[in-house]
Amino acid sequence: MRKFFILLSLVGFTFASEGESIFKAKGCNACHKPDQDTPMAPSLKTIQGKYGGDVDAMIAFLKGQKEPIVWPDKAAIMKAQLARLKDLSDDQLRALAEYILGK
């Protein structure tokens, strides 16, 4: 099995984390870039700076239980997008929040 993973790493294949997979599957990456703010959304780096690693606060925001602390003027846009996360389990939301916050 170890040889298999070494071979995969040699050909440049990497495994995405569950949080990263959710981030991409839900389309978050369409607006949120790793380190570049766009007119529509802050970068992950900007979000990480505002949340300071507070995963629980990020989860509360993703659940719609907290107001945004990053770019609150764009809250209406995000509200519609957050509705796409309603089907995620608590574990999936935690994985997503941890990915967004770089954990």
C-alpha positions in Angstrom: 0.0 0.0 0.0 2.8 2.4 0.8 4.3 1.9 -2.6 1.0 2.8 -4.1 0.9 6.2 -2.3 4.6 6.8 -3.2 3.8 6.2 -6.8 0.8 8.5 -6.7 2.9 11.2 -5.2 5.6 10.8 -7.8 3.0 11.4 -10.6 1.7 14.5 -8.8 -1.6 13.0 -7.6 -2.8 14.4 -4.3 -5.8 13.6 -2.2 -8.2 16.5 -1.4 -9.4 16.8 2.1 -13.1 16.3 2.8 -13.4 20.1 3.4 -11.7 20.9 0.2 -13.9 18.5 -1.7 -17.0 20.1 -0.2 -15.7 23.6 -0.9 -15.3 22.7 -4.6 -18.5 20.6 -4.9 -20.6 23.4 -3.5 -19.1 25.9 -5.8 -17.4 28.0 -3.1 -14.2 28.2 -5.2 -16.1 30.0 -8.0 -15.8 33.2 -5.9 -13.4 32.5 -3.0 -9.8 32.2 -4.2 -6.9 31.1 -1.9 -5.1 34.4 -1.6 -6.8 36.9 -3.9 -9.9 38.9 -3.0 -12.3 39.2 -5.9 -15.1 41.8 -6.4 -17.6 39.2 -5.3 -15.8 37.5 -2.3 -12.9 37.7 0.1 -10.0 35.3 -0.3 -9.5 32.4 2.1 -6.5 34.3 3.4 -8.7 37.3 4.2 -11.3 35.1 5.9 -8.6 33.3 7.9 -7.3 36.7 9.1 -10.7 37.8 10.3 -11.7 34.5 12.0 -8.4 33.9 13.6 -8.9 30.1 13.6 -12.2 30.1 15.3 -13.8 27.1 13.7 -17.0 27.2 15.8 -17.6 30.8 14.7 -17.1 29.8 11.1 -19.5 26.9 11.5 -22.1 29.2 13.1 -21.8 31.5 10.1 -22.1 28.6 7.6 -25.3 27.5 9.4 -26.7 31.0 9.1 -26.6 31.5 12.9 -24.1 34.4 12.9 -23.7 37.5 10.9 -20.7 37.7 8.7 -17.6 39.4 10.1 -15.9 39.5 6.7 -17.4 41.9 4.1 -20.9 42.2 5.8 -22.0 44.4 2.8 -22.0 41.2 0.7 -24.2 39.3 3.2 -27.2 39.1 0.8 -25.1 37.3 -1.8 -23.7 34.8 0.7 -27.2 34.2 2.2 -28.3 32.6 -1.0 -25.1 30.6 -1.2 -25.3 29.4 2.4 -28.6 27.8 1.6 -26.6 25.3 -0.5 -25.0 24.0 2.7 -28.2 23.0 4.4 -27.8 19.3 3.5 -24.4 19.0 5.2 -23.9 17.1 8.4 -22.2 18.7 11.4 -19.1 16.8 10.6 -19.1 18.0 7.0 -19.6 21.6 8.1 -16.6 21.2 10.5 -14.5 19.8 7.7 -15.5 22.7 5.4 -14.8 25.3 8.2 -11.5 23.8 8.9 -10.5 23.8 5.3 -11.6 27.5 4.9 -9.6 28.4 8.0 -6.5 26.5 6.9 -6.6 24.0 9.7 
